[in-house]
Amino acid sequence: MSGTAPRPVGVPGSVGIVGAGRIGSALARLARRAGLSVTVAGSGSLERTAAAIALGSPGARAGSLDDAAAADVVILAIPLGRYAALAPEALAGRLVVDAMNYWWETDGARPDLDDPLTSTSETVQRHLSASRVVKALNHMSLYELDNLAFPAGHPERRGAAIAGDDPDDVAAVAALVDALGFDPVPAGALADGVRFEPGTEAFGADEDAEEIRDMLDRFWGSQRGRVLRRARGRA
Ligand SMILES: NC(=O)c1ccc[n+]([C@@H]2O[C@H](COP(=O)([O-])OP(=O)(O)OC[C@H]3O[C@@H](n4cnc5c(N)ncnc54)[C@H](OP(=O)(O)O)[C@@H]3O)[C@@H](O)[C@H]2O)c1
């Protein structure tokens, strides 16, 4: 017995995670608990990455970006400001989950990541032009990932928004999110990712699926939504 749960049909068997920091380690932990094979690619040597994940994410292995990219789904968990360092060719043809956010304290002033005319995941998709990018898991707090993952049907289960342009890719990521312990909430196309970026009601909300859905629906009437609408109206 491995001690991990059986894997429902449709759930990816393996996950690659790029970034061995707080979110990368938390996601590695959750994915291992769900019975998935996990490879984490960090920023330094394999030894350094292995040390970073050894305690908190037992069973996850350290690998190169190519190793992580060989998984069924690759999750990006690095500072968004560093996205251009990701080699597009390594992730070509892969299903990539963008769990990153523009955080000016970390990323500095970056007009390219604060452009009201585009979602940050569309910017990542343009860089990784040969990958299929889906936005998910970015609006969950570290606390939520670590403490509020529950099996399907649990009354305390939280919702996780998912935006992507291809329905099959969104479905694959929904199966992963469900396996990790959250109710998937389809949130439209990649452009709709603006509805759960930092500064929105859904960001860090830590609520059930129905409430997350309502927050996404309210977005264009919110202050941030009105700012984006005005900017887009002028463009
Ligand atoms: N913290 C949260 O609550 C939260 C929640 C949801 C989403 N997010 C998003 O998740 C991302 C990571 O956040 P975090 O809190 O986990 O940050 P973090 O603790 O600083 O971890 C980021 C990790 O990414 C590594 N890294 C940087 N460039 C890399 C590259 N090219 N390849 C591989 N690894 C690389 C960093 O290594 P070095 O230290 O060596 O540079 C660091 O270990 C951010 O975009 C953030 O907005 C955060």
The ligand as an SDF file (V2000), in Angstrom:
LIG
                    3D

 48 52  0  0  0  0  0  0  0  0999 V2000
    2.1840   32.5330   -2.2390 N   0  0  0  0  0  0  0  0  0  0  0  0
    0.9000   32.4310   -2.5660 C   0  0  0  0  0  0  0  0  0  0  0  0
    0.0080   32.4680   -1.7050 O   0  0  0  0  0  0  0  0  0  0  0  0
    0.5070   32.1860   -4.0070 C   0  0  0  0  0  0  0  0  0  0  0  0
   -0.7350   31.6300   -4.2830 C   0  0  0  0  0  0  0  0  0  0  0  0
   -1.0740   31.3110   -5.5960 C   0  0  0  0  0  0  0  0  0  0  0  0
   -0.1830   31.6030   -6.6280 C   0  0  0  0  0  0  0  0  0  0  0  0
    1.0170   32.1850   -6.3460 N   0  0  0  0  0  0  0  0  0  0  0  0
    1.9240   32.4690   -7.4620 C   0  0  0  0  0  0  0  0  0  0  0  0
    2.8370   31.3780   -7.5570 O   0  0  0  0  0  0  0  0  0  0  0  0
    4.1050   31.8620   -8.0000 C   0  0  0  0  0  0  0  0  0  0  0  0
    5.1590   31.4440   -6.9910 C   0  0  0  0  0  0  0  0  0  0  0  0
    4.8480   32.0100   -5.7290 O   0  0  0  0  0  0  0  0  0  0  0  0
    5.5830   31.5260   -4.4090 P   0  0  0  0  0  0  0  0  0  0  0  0
    4.8980   32.2070   -3.2900 O   0  0  0  0  0  0  0  0  0  0  0  0
    5.7010   30.0400   -4.4200 O   0  0  0  0  0  0  0  0  0  0  0  0
    7.0370   32.1700   -4.6350 O   0  0  0  0  0  0  0  0  0  0  0  0
    8.4320   31.6910   -4.0100 P   0  0  0  0  0  0  0  0  0  0  0  0
    8.1990   31.0330   -2.6930 O   0  0  0  0  0  0  0  0  0  0  0  0
    9.3350   32.8540   -4.0970 O   0  0  0  0  0  0  0  0  0  0  0  0
    8.9110   30.5570   -5.0230 O   0  0  0  0  0  0  0  0  0  0  0  0
    9.2280   30.8170   -6.3520 C   0  0  0  0  0  0  0  0  0  0  0  0
   10.2650   29.8020   -6.7650 C   0  0  0  0  0  0  0  0  0  0  0  0
   10.4460   29.8600   -8.1820 O   0  0  0  0  0  0  0  0  0  0  0  0
   11.8390   29.6570   -8.4210 C   0  0  0  0  0  0  0  0  0  0  0  0
   12.1580   30.0830   -9.7690 N   0  0  0  0  0  0  0  0  0  0  0  0
   12.3440   31.3360  -10.2570 C   0  0  0  0  0  0  0  0  0  0  0  0
   12.6040   31.2750  -11.5820 N   0  0  0  0  0  0  0  0  0  0  0  0
   12.5910   29.9630  -11.9300 C   0  0  0  0  0  0  0  0  0  0  0  0
   12.7920   29.2550  -13.1350 C   0  0  0  0  0  0  0  0  0  0  0  0
   13.0220   29.9010  -14.2910 N   0  0  0  0  0  0  0  0  0  0  0  0
   12.7220   27.9040  -13.1190 N   0  0  0  0  0  0  0  0  0  0  0  0
   12.4700   27.2360  -11.9670 C   0  0  0  0  0  0  0  0  0  0  0  0
   12.2690   27.8490  -10.7780 N   0  0  0  0  0  0  0  0  0  0  0  0
   12.3150   29.2030  -10.7670 C   0  0  0  0  0  0  0  0  0  0  0  0
   12.5000   30.4670   -7.3180 C   0  0  0  0  0  0  0  0  0  0  0  0
   13.8390   30.0990   -7.1670 O   0  0  0  0  0  0  0  0  0  0  0  0
   14.9110   31.2330   -6.6720 P   0  0  0  0  0  0  0  0  0  0  0  0
   14.4750   31.6110   -5.2860 O   0  0  0  0  0  0  0  0  0  0  0  0
   16.2000   30.5040   -6.7480 O   0  0  0  0  0  0  0  0  0  0  0  0
   14.7800   32.3700   -7.6480 O   0  0  0  0  0  0  0  0  0  0  0  0
   11.6450   30.0630   -6.1190 C   0  0  0  0  0  0  0  0  0  0  0  0
   12.0880   28.8610   -5.5380 O   0  0  0  0  0  0  0  0  0  0  0  0
    3.9720   33.3860   -8.1150 C   0  0  0  0  0  0  0  0  0  0  0  0
    3.7150   33.7550   -9.4590 O   0  0  0  0  0  0  0  0  0  0  0  0
    2.7820   33.7150   -7.2410 C   0  0  0  0  0  0  0  0  0  0  0  0
    2.0830   34.8800   -7.6340 O   0  0  0  0  0  0  0  0  0  0  0  0
    1.3810   32.4580   -5.0480 C   0  0  0  0  0  0  0  0  0  0  0  0
  1  2  1  0
  2  3  2  0
  2  4  1  0
  4  5  1  0
  4 48  2  0
  5  6  2  0
  6  7  1  0
  7  8  2  0
  8  9  1  0
  8 48  1  0
  9 10  1  0
  9 46  1  0
 10 11  1  0
 11 12  1  0
 11 44  1  0
 12 13  1  0
 13 14  1  0
 14 15  2  0
 14 16  1  0
 14 17  1  0
 17 18  1  0
 18 19  2  0
 18 20  1  0
 18 21  1  0
 21 22  1  0
 22 23  1  0
 23 24  1  0
 23 42  1  0
 24 25  1  0
 25 26  1  0
 25 36  1  0
 26 27  1  0
 26 35  1  0
 27 28  2  0
 28 29  1  0
 29 30  1  0
 29 35  2  0
 30 31  1  0
 30 32  2  0
 32 33  1  0
 33 34  2  0
 34 35  1  0
 36 37  1  0
 36 42  1  0
 37 38  1  0
 38 39  2  0
 38 40  1  0
 38 41  1  0
 42 43  1  0
 44 45  1  0
 44 46  1  0
 46 47  1  0
M  CHG  2   8   1  16  -1
M  END
$$$$
